[in-house]
């Protein structure tokens, strides 16, 4: 969050996917994608899988809203 704050202060327009709860329900296609990733892993999901999901969310947001 500190890095995002510094980037924002320097004028970078970004969306922080760090801590916090969204103010809208998670869309079904995102829930399904997350569940599909989860099912491919063991109960001890690796951080690598979380990184894949985060990147997929960032890519989708960029596609829908031109944020990247």
mmCIF file as gemmi writes it, N, C-alpha and C atoms, coordinates in Angstrom:
data_model
loop_
_atom_site.group_PDB
_atom_site.id
_atom_site.type_symbol
_atom_site.label_atom_id
_atom_site.label_alt_id
_atom_site.label_comp_id
_atom_site.label_asym_id
_atom_site.label_entity_id
_atom_site.label_seq_id
_atom_site.pdbx_PDB_ins_code
_atom_site.Cartn_x
_atom_site.Cartn_y
_atom_site.Cartn_z
_atom_site.occupancy
_atom_site.B_iso_or_equiv
_atom_site.pdbx_formal_charge
_atom_site.auth_seq_id
_atom_site.auth_asym_id
_atom_site.pdbx_PDB_model_num
ATOM 1 N N . UNK Axp A 1 ? 0.822 -1.184 0 1 0 ? 1 A 1
ATOM 2 C CA . UNK Axp A 1 ? 0 0 0 1 0 ? 1 A 1
ATOM 3 C C . UNK Axp A 1 ? 0.869 1.252 0 1 0 ? 1 A 1
ATOM 4 N N . UNK Axp A 2 ? 2.003 1.174 0.672 1 0 ? 2 A 1
ATOM 5 C CA . UNK Axp A 2 ? 2.899 2.335 0.701 1 0 ? 2 A 1
ATOM 6 C C . UNK Axp A 2 ? 3.447 2.639 -0.684 1 0 ? 2 A 1
ATOM 7 N N . UNK Axp A 3 ? 3.798 1.588 -1.426 1 0 ? 3 A 1
ATOM 8 C CA . UNK Axp A 3 ? 4.306 1.794 -2.778 1 0 ? 3 A 1
ATOM 9 C C . UNK Axp A 3 ? 3.229 2.424 -3.658 1 0 ? 3 A 1
ATOM 10 N N . UNK Axp A 4 ? 1.993 1.964 -3.534 1 0 ? 4 A 1
ATOM 11 C CA . UNK Axp A 4 ? 0.885 2.536 -4.312 1 0 ? 4 A 1
ATOM 12 C C . UNK Axp A 4 ? 0.679 4.004 -3.934 1 0 ? 4 A 1
ATOM 13 N N . UNK Axp A 5 ? 0.76 4.311 -2.654 1 0 ? 5 A 1
ATOM 14 C CA . UNK Axp A 5 ? 0.61 5.704 -2.207 1 0 ? 5 A 1
ATOM 15 C C . UNK Axp A 5 ? 1.704 6.595 -2.793 1 0 ? 5 A 1
ATOM 16 N N . UNK Axp A 6 ? 2.935 6.088 -2.815 1 0 ? 6 A 1
ATOM 17 C CA . UNK Axp A 6 ? 4.049 6.872 -3.376 1 0 ? 6 A 1
ATOM 18 C C . UNK Axp A 6 ? 3.847 7.099 -4.873 1 0 ? 6 A 1
ATOM 19 N N . UNK Axp A 7 ? 3.421 6.048 -5.577 1 0 ? 7 A 1
ATOM 20 C CA . UNK Axp A 7 ? 3.183 6.189 -7.012 1 0 ? 7 A 1
ATOM 21 C C . UNK Axp A 7 ? 2.068 7.199 -7.287 1 0 ? 7 A 1
ATOM 22 N N . UNK Axp A 8 ? 0.99 7.117 -6.517 1 0 ? 8 A 1
ATOM 23 C CA . UNK Axp A 8 ? -0.117 8.066 -6.672 1 0 ? 8 A 1
ATOM 24 C C . UNK Axp A 8 ? 0.355 9.493 -6.424 1 0 ? 8 A 1
ATOM 25 N N . UNK Axp A 9 ? 1.173 9.673 -5.382 1 0 ? 9 A 1
ATOM 26 C CA . UNK Axp A 9 ? 1.682 10.999 -5.036 1 0 ? 9 A 1
ATOM 27 C C . UNK Axp A 9 ? 2.559 11.569 -6.144 1 0 ? 9 A 1
ATOM 28 N N . UNK Axp A 10 ? 3.213 10.676 -6.905 1 0 ? 10 A 1
ATOM 29 C CA . UNK Axp A 10 ? 4.061 11.147 -8 1 0 ? 10 A 1
ATOM 30 C C . UNK Axp A 10 ? 3.28 11.332 -9.301 1 0 ? 10 A 1
ATOM 31 N N . UNK Axp A 11 ? 1.959 11.135 -9.232 1 0 ? 11 A 1
ATOM 32 C CA . UNK Axp A 11 ? 1.114 11.393 -10.394 1 0 ? 11 A 1
ATOM 33 C C . UNK Axp A 11 ? 0.713 10.179 -11.205 1 0 ? 11 A 1
ATOM 34 N N . UNK Axp A 12 ? 1.1 8.976 -10.764 1 0 ? 12 A 1
ATOM 35 C CA . UNK Axp A 12 ? 0.734 7.765 -11.494 1 0 ? 12 A 1
ATOM 36 C C . UNK Axp A 12 ? -0.728 7.433 -11.194 1 0 ? 12 A 1
ATOM 37 N N . UNK Axp A 13 ? -1.502 7.189 -12.249 1 0 ? 13 A 1
ATOM 38 C CA . UNK Axp A 13 ? -2.899 6.806 -12.094 1 0 ? 13 A 1
ATOM 39 C C . UNK Axp A 13 ? -2.955 5.288 -11.988 1 0 ? 13 A 1
ATOM 40 N N . UNK Axp A 14 ? -3.313 4.762 -10.824 1 0 ? 14 A 1
ATOM 41 C CA . UNK Axp A 14 ? -3.333 3.324 -10.638 1 0 ? 14 A 1
ATOM 42 C C . UNK Axp A 14 ? -4.484 2.895 -9.761 1 0 ? 14 A 1
ATOM 43 N N . UNK Axp A 15 ? -4.728 1.608 -9.802 1 0 ? 15 A 1
ATOM 44 C CA . UNK Axp A 15 ? -5.722 0.989 -8.936 1 0 ? 15 A 1
ATOM 45 C C . UNK Axp A 15 ? -4.966 0.018 -8.057 1 0 ? 15 A 1
ATOM 46 N N . UNK Axp A 16 ? -5.129 0.146 -6.755 1 0 ? 16 A 1
ATOM 47 C CA . UNK Axp A 16 ? -4.431 -0.691 -5.784 1 0 ? 16 A 1
ATOM 48 C C . UNK Axp A 16 ? -5.294 -1.912 -5.472 1 0 ? 16 A 1
ATOM 49 N N . UNK Axp A 17 ? -4.795 -3.112 -5.77 1 0 ? 17 A 1
ATOM 50 C CA . UNK Axp A 17 ? -5.499 -4.343 -5.447 1 0 ? 17 A 1
ATOM 51 C C . UNK Axp A 17 ? -5.01 -4.91 -4.119 1 0 ? 17 A 1
ATOM 52 N N . UNK Axp A 18 ? -4.511 -4.043 -3.258 1 0 ? 18 A 1
ATOM 53 C CA . UNK Axp A 18 ? -4.012 -4.458 -1.953 1 0 ? 18 A 1
ATOM 54 C C . UNK Axp A 18 ? -5.146 -4.691 -0.97 1 0 ? 18 A 1
ATOM 55 N N . UNK Axp A 19 ? -4.896 -4.362 0.273 1 0 ? 19 A 1
ATOM 56 C CA . UNK Axp A 19 ? -5.858 -4.597 1.346 1 0 ? 19 A 1
ATOM 57 C C . UNK Axp A 19 ? -7.145 -3.826 1.127 1 0 ? 19 A 1
ATOM 58 N N . UNK Axp A 20 ? -8.228 -4.384 1.632 1 0 ? 20 A 1
ATOM 59 C CA . UNK Axp A 20 ? -9.506 -3.697 1.562 1 0 ? 20 A 1
ATOM 60 C C . UNK Axp A 20 ? -10.583 -4.548 0.918 1 0 ? 20 A 1
ATOM 61 N N . UNK Axp A 21 ? -11.797 -4.114 1.098 1 0 ? 21 A 1
ATOM 62 C CA . UNK Axp A 21 ? -12.956 -4.787 0.535 1 0 ? 21 A 1
ATOM 63 C C . UNK Axp A 21 ? -13.552 -3.91 -0.553 1 0 ? 21 A 1
ATOM 64 N N . UNK Axp A 22 ? -13.939 -4.495 -1.679 1 0 ? 22 A 1
ATOM 65 C CA . UNK Axp A 22 ? -14.583 -3.69 -2.715 1 0 ? 22 A 1
ATOM 66 C C . UNK Axp A 22 ? -15.975 -3.245 -2.26 1 0 ? 22 A 1
ATOM 67 N N . UNK Axp A 23 ? -16.468 -2.205 -2.881 1 0 ? 23 A 1
ATOM 68 C CA . UNK Axp A 23 ? -17.801 -1.712 -2.528 1 0 ? 23 A 1
ATOM 69 C C . UNK Axp A 23 ? -18.854 -2.24 -3.495 1 0 ? 23 A 1
ATOM 70 N N . UNK Axp A 24 ? -18.561 -3.381 -4.108 1 0 ? 24 A 1
ATOM 71 C CA . UNK Axp A 24 ? -19.495 -4.023 -5.031 1 0 ? 24 A 1
ATOM 72 C C . UNK Axp A 24 ? -19.288 -5.532 -4.947 1 0 ? 24 A 1
ATOM 73 N N . UNK Axp A 25 ? -20.314 -6.312 -5.285 1 0 ? 25 A 1
ATOM 74 C CA . UNK Axp A 25 ? -20.148 -7.765 -5.235 1 0 ? 25 A 1
ATOM 75 C C . UNK Axp A 25 ? -19.195 -8.253 -6.326 1 0 ? 25 A 1
ATOM 76 N N . UNK Axp A 26 ? -18.505 -9.321 -6.053 1 0 ? 26 A 1
ATOM 77 C CA . UNK Axp A 26 ? -17.59 -9.895 -7.03 1 0 ? 26 A 1
ATOM 78 C C . UNK Axp A 26 ? -18.394 -10.458 -8.198 1 0 ? 26 A 1
ATOM 79 N N . UNK Axp A 27 ? -18.065 -10.038 -9.436 1 0 ? 27 A 1
ATOM 80 C CA . UNK Axp A 27 ? -18.793 -10.565 -10.599 1 0 ? 27 A 1
ATOM 81 C C . UNK Axp A 27 ? -18.62 -12.079 -10.726 1 0 ? 27 A 1
ATOM 82 N N . UNK Axp A 28 ? -19.639 -12.744 -11.241 1 0 ? 28 A 1
ATOM 83 C CA . UNK Axp A 28 ? -19.62 -14.202 -11.345 1 0 ? 28 A 1
ATOM 84 C C . UNK Axp A 28 ? -18.432 -14.72 -12.145 1 0 ? 28 A 1
ATOM 85 N N . UNK Axp A 29 ? -18.072 -14.052 -13.249 1 0 ? 29 A 1
ATOM 86 C CA . UNK Axp A 29 ? -16.966 -14.564 -14.064 1 0 ? 29 A 1
ATOM 87 C C . UNK Axp A 29 ? -15.644 -14.528 -13.298 1 0 ? 29 A 1
ATOM 88 N N . UNK Axp A 30 ? -15.495 -13.578 -12.385 1 0 ? 30 A 1
ATOM 89 C CA . UNK Axp A 30 ? -14.288 -13.514 -11.553 1 0 ? 30 A 1
ATOM 90 C C . UNK Axp A 30 ? -14.319 -14.641 -10.518 1 0 ? 30 A 1
ATOM 91 N N . UNK Axp A 31 ? -15.484 -14.872 -9.904 1 0 ? 31 A 1
ATOM 92 C CA . UNK Axp A 31 ? -15.598 -15.958 -8.936 1 0 ? 31 A 1
ATOM 93 C C . UNK Axp A 31 ? -15.316 -17.304 -9.58 1 0 ? 31 A 1
ATOM 94 N N . UNK Axp A 32 ? -15.837 -17.513 -10.789 1 0 ? 32 A 1
ATOM 95 C CA . UNK Axp A 32 ? -15.616 -18.776 -11.482 1 0 ? 32 A 1
ATOM 96 C C . UNK Axp A 32 ? -14.14 -18.96 -11.835 1 0 ? 32 A 1
ATOM 97 N N . UNK Axp A 33 ? -13.488 -17.894 -12.282 1 0 ? 33 A 1
ATOM 98 C CA . UNK Axp A 33 ? -12.063 -17.978 -12.619 1 0 ? 33 A 1
ATOM 99 C C . UNK Axp A 33 ? -11.242 -18.284 -11.368 1 0 ? 33 A 1
ATOM 100 N N . UNK Axp A 34 ? -11.558 -17.632 -10.265 1 0 ? 34 A 1
ATOM 101 C CA . UNK Axp A 34 ? -10.849 -17.889 -9.016 1 0 ? 34 A 1
ATOM 102 C C . UNK Axp A 34 ? -11.046 -19.317 -8.534 1 0 ? 34 A 1
ATOM 103 N N . UNK Axp A 35 ? -12.269 -19.791 -8.642 1 0 ? 35 A 1
ATOM 104 C CA . UNK Axp A 35 ? -12.554 -21.166 -8.225 1 0 ? 35 A 1
ATOM 105 C C . UNK Axp A 35 ? -11.801 -22.157 -9.096 1 0 ? 35 A 1
ATOM 106 N N . UNK Axp A 36 ? -11.743 -21.898 -10.408 1 0 ? 36 A 1
ATOM 107 C CA . UNK Axp A 36 ? -11.034 -22.79 -11.313 1 0 ? 36 A 1
ATOM 108 C C . UNK Axp A 36 ? -9.548 -22.849 -10.951 1 0 ? 36 A 1
ATOM 109 N N . UNK Axp A 37 ? -8.948 -21.704 -10.634 1 0 ? 37 A 1
ATOM 110 C CA . UNK Axp A 37 ? -7.547 -21.695 -10.208 1 0 ? 37 A 1
ATOM 111 C C . UNK Axp A 37 ? -7.372 -22.474 -8.91 1 0 ? 37 A 1
ATOM 112 N N . UNK Axp A 38 ? -8.291 -22.274 -7.981 1 0 ? 38 A 1
ATOM 113 C CA . UNK Axp A 38 ? -8.206 -22.936 -6.683 1 0 ? 38 A 1
ATOM 114 C C . UNK Axp A 38 ? -8.298 -24.456 -6.828 1 0 ? 38 A 1
ATOM 115 N N . UNK Axp A 39 ? -9.173 -24.932 -7.699 1 0 ? 39 A 1
ATOM 116 C CA . UNK Axp A 39 ? -9.359 -26.37 -7.874 1 0 ? 39 A 1
ATOM 117 C C . UNK Axp A 39 ? -8.116 -27.047 -8.456 1 0 ? 39 A 1
ATOM 118 N N . UNK Axp A 40 ? -7.267 -26.292 -9.146 1 0 ? 40 A 1
ATOM 119 C CA . UNK Axp A 40 ? -6.061 -26.868 -9.745 1 0 ? 40 A 1
ATOM 120 C C . UNK Axp A 40 ? -4.918 -26.985 -8.746 1 0 ? 40 A 1
ATOM 121 N N . UNK Axp A 41 ? -5.127 -26.551 -7.52 1 0 ? 41 A 1
ATOM 122 C CA . UNK Axp A 41 ? -4.043 -26.54 -6.539 1 0 ? 41 A 1
ATOM 123 C C . UNK Axp A 41 ? -4.362 -27.446 -5.37 1 0 ? 41 A 1
ATOM 124 N N . UNK Axp A 42 ? -3.369 -27.666 -4.538 1 0 ? 42 A 1
ATOM 125 C CA . UNK Axp A 42 ? -3.557 -28.425 -3.303 1 0 ? 42 A 1
ATOM 126 C C . UNK Axp A 42 ? -4.214 -27.515 -2.266 1 0 ? 42 A 1
ATOM 127 N N . UNK Axp A 43 ? -4.587 -28.073 -1.115 1 0 ? 43 A 1
ATOM 128 C CA . UNK Axp A 43 ? -5.135 -27.214 -0.058 1 0 ? 43 A 1
ATOM 129 C C . UNK Axp A 43 ? -4.161 -26.113 0.375 1 0 ? 43 A 1
ATOM 130 N N . UNK Axp A 44 ? -2.867 -26.335 0.163 1 0 ? 44 A 1
ATOM 131 C CA . UNK Axp A 44 ? -1.867 -25.318 0.488 1 0 ? 44 A 1
ATOM 132 C C . UNK Axp A 44 ? -1.547 -24.52 -0.777 1 0 ? 44 A 1
ATOM 133 N N . UNK Axp A 45 ? -2.491 -23.704 -1.211 1 0 ? 45 A 1
ATOM 134 C CA . UNK Axp A 45 ? -2.337 -22.954 -2.455 1 0 ? 45 A 1
ATOM 135 C C . UNK Axp A 45 ? -1.067 -22.121 -2.41 1 0 ? 45 A 1
ATOM 136 N N . UNK Axp A 46 ? -0.293 -22.169 -3.482 1 0 ? 46 A 1
ATOM 137 C CA . UNK Axp A 46 ? 0.968 -21.45 -3.534 1 0 ? 46 A 1
ATOM 138 C C . UNK Axp A 46 ? 0.753 -19.976 -3.851 1 0 ? 46 A 1
ATOM 139 N N . UNK Axp A 47 ? 1.714 -19.167 -3.473 1 0 ? 47 A 1
ATOM 140 C CA . UNK Axp A 47 ? 1.661 -17.747 -3.791 1 0 ? 47 A 1
ATOM 141 C C . UNK Axp A 47 ? 1.692 -17.526 -5.295 1 0 ? 47 A 1
ATOM 142 N N . UNK Axp A 48 ? 2.304 -18.458 -6.018 1 0 ? 48 A 1
ATOM 143 C CA . UNK Axp A 48 ? 2.352 -18.355 -7.475 1 0 ? 48 A 1
ATOM 144 C C . UNK Axp A 48 ? 0.938 -18.329 -8.051 1 0 ? 48 A 1
ATOM 145 N N . UNK Axp A 49 ? 0.056 -19.15 -7.526 1 0 ? 49 A 1
ATOM 146 C CA . UNK Axp A 49 ? -1.334 -19.166 -8 1 0 ? 49 A 1
ATOM 147 C C . UNK Axp A 49 ? -2.021 -17.836 -7.696 1 0 ? 49 A 1
ATOM 148 N N . UNK Axp A 50 ? -1.762 -17.269 -6.538 1 0 ? 50 A 1
ATOM 149 C CA . UNK Axp A 50 ? -2.346 -15.973 -6.227 1 0 ? 50 A 1
ATOM 150 C C . UNK Axp A 50 ? -1.844 -14.917 -7.199 1 0 ? 50 A 1
ATOM 151 N N . UNK Axp A 51 ? -0.568 -15.009 -7.576 1 0 ? 51 A 1
ATOM 152 C CA . UNK Axp A 51 ? -0.003 -14.057 -8.53 1 0 ? 51 A 1
ATOM 153 C C . UNK Axp A 51 ? -0.681 -14.209 -9.895 1 0 ? 51 A 1
ATOM 154 N N . UNK Axp A 52 ? -0.961 -15.446 -10.297 1 0 ? 52 A 1
ATOM 155 C CA . UNK Axp A 52 ? -1.651 -15.68 -11.57 1 0 ? 52 A 1
ATOM 156 C C . UNK Axp A 52 ? -3.047 -15.068 -11.551 1 0 ? 52 A 1
ATOM 157 N N . UNK Axp A 53 ? -3.762 -15.264 -10.457 1 0 ? 53 A 1
ATOM 158 C CA . UNK Axp A 53 ? -5.105 -14.707 -10.347 1 0 ? 53 A 1
ATOM 159 C C . UNK Axp A 53 ? -5.053 -13.184 -10.356 1 0 ? 53 A 1
ATOM 160 N N . UNK Axp A 54 ? -4.121 -12.618 -9.612 1 0 ? 54 A 1
ATOM 161 C CA . UNK Axp A 54 ? -3.989 -11.162 -9.569 1 0 ? 54 A 1
ATOM 162 C C . UNK Axp A 54 ? -3.693 -10.613 -10.959 1 0 ? 54 A 1
ATOM 163 N N . UNK Axp A 55 ? -2.789 -11.261 -11.69 1 0 ? 55 A 1
ATOM 164 C CA . UNK Axp A 55 ? -2.455 -10.811 -13.039 1 0 ? 55 A 1
ATOM 165 C C . UNK Axp A 55 ? -3.657 -10.918 -13.97 1 0 ? 55 A 1
ATOM 166 N N . UNK Axp A 56 ? -4.44 -11.997 -13.83 1 0 ? 56 A 1
ATOM 167 C CA . UNK Axp A 56 ? -5.643 -12.15 -14.649 1 0 ? 56 A 1
ATOM 168 C C . UNK Axp A 56 ? -6.642 -11.031 -14.358 1 0 ? 56 A 1
ATOM 169 N N . UNK Axp A 57 ? -6.78 -10.667 -13.094 1 0 ? 57 A 1
ATOM 170 C CA . UNK Axp A 57 ? -7.692 -9.575 -12.731 1 0 ? 57 A 1
ATOM 171 C C . UNK Axp A 57 ? -7.2 -8.244 -13.273 1 0 ? 57 A 1
ATOM 172 N N . UNK Axp A 58 ? -5.909 -8 -13.183 1 0 ? 58 A 1
ATOM 173 C CA . UNK Axp A 58 ? -5.336 -6.767 -13.7 1 0 ? 58 A 1
ATOM 174 C C . UNK Axp A 58 ? -5.522 -6.695 -15.217 1 0 ? 58 A 1
ATOM 175 N N . UNK Axp A 59 ? -5.273 -7.813 -15.903 1 0 ? 59 A 1
ATOM 176 C CA . UNK Axp A 59 ? -5.448 -7.848 -17.361 1 0 ? 59 A 1
ATOM 177 C C . UNK Axp A 59 ? -6.895 -7.58 -17.749 1 0 ? 59 A 1
ATOM 178 N N . UNK Axp A 60 ? -7.823 -8.2 -17.037 1 0 ? 60 A 1
ATOM 179 C CA . UNK Axp A 60 ? -9.245 -8.002 -17.358 1 0 ? 60 A 1
ATOM 180 C C . UNK Axp A 60 ? -9.65 -6.551 -17.129 1 0 ? 60 A 1
ATOM 181 N N . UNK Axp A 61 ? -9.195 -5.972 -16.028 1 0 ? 61 A 1
ATOM 182 C CA . UNK Axp A 61 ? -9.52 -4.571 -15.744 1 0 ? 61 A 1
ATOM 183 C C . UNK Axp A 61 ? -8.946 -3.668 -16.829 1 0 ? 61 A 1
ATOM 184 N N . UNK Axp A 62 ? -7.734 -3.96 -17.257 1 0 ? 62 A 1
ATOM 185 C CA . UNK Axp A 62 ? -7.107 -3.168 -18.32 1 0 ? 62 A 1
ATOM 186 C C . UNK Axp A 62 ? -7.903 -3.283 -19.605 1 0 ? 62 A 1
ATOM 187 N N . UNK Axp A 63 ? -8.374 -4.489 -19.915 1 0 ? 63 A 1
ATOM 188 C CA . UNK Axp A 63 ? -9.17 -4.707 -21.129 1 0 ? 63 A 1
ATOM 189 C C . UNK Axp A 63 ? -10.49 -3.94 -21.042 1 0 ? 63 A 1
ATOM 190 N N . UNK Axp A 64 ? -11.158 -4.023 -19.896 1 0 ? 64 A 1
ATOM 191 C CA . UNK Axp A 64 ? -12.468 -3.387 -19.744 1 0 ? 64 A 1
ATOM 192 C C . UNK Axp A 64 ? -12.406 -1.887 -19.566 1 0 ? 64 A 1
ATOM 193 N N . UNK Axp A 65 ? -11.358 -1.389 -18.899 1 0 ? 65 A 1
ATOM 194 C CA . UNK Axp A 65 ? -11.33 0.009 -18.523 1 0 ? 65 A 1
ATOM 195 C C . UNK Axp A 65 ? -10.091 0.762 -18.996 1 0 ? 65 A 1
ATOM 196 N N . UNK Axp A 66 ? -9.184 0.104 -19.711 1 0 ? 66 A 1
ATOM 197 C CA . UNK Axp A 66 ? -7.987 0.768 -20.209 1 0 ? 66 A 1
ATOM 198 C C . UNK Axp A 66 ? -7.067 1.258 -19.116 1 0 ? 66 A 1
ATOM 199 N N . UNK Axp A 67 ? -6.969 0.504 -18.035 1 0 ? 67 A 1
ATOM 200 C CA . UNK Axp A 67 ? -6.215 0.979 -16.865 1 0 ? 67 A 1
ATOM 201 C C . UNK Axp A 67 ? -4.737 0.677 -16.904 1 0 ? 67 A 1
ATOM 202 N N . UNK Axp A 68 ? -4.25 -0.031 -17.899 1 0 ? 68 A 1
ATOM 203 C CA . UNK Axp A 68 ? -2.833 -0.392 -17.882 1 0 ? 68 A 1
ATOM 204 C C . UNK Axp A 68 ? -2.066 0.411 -18.877 1 0 ? 68 A 1
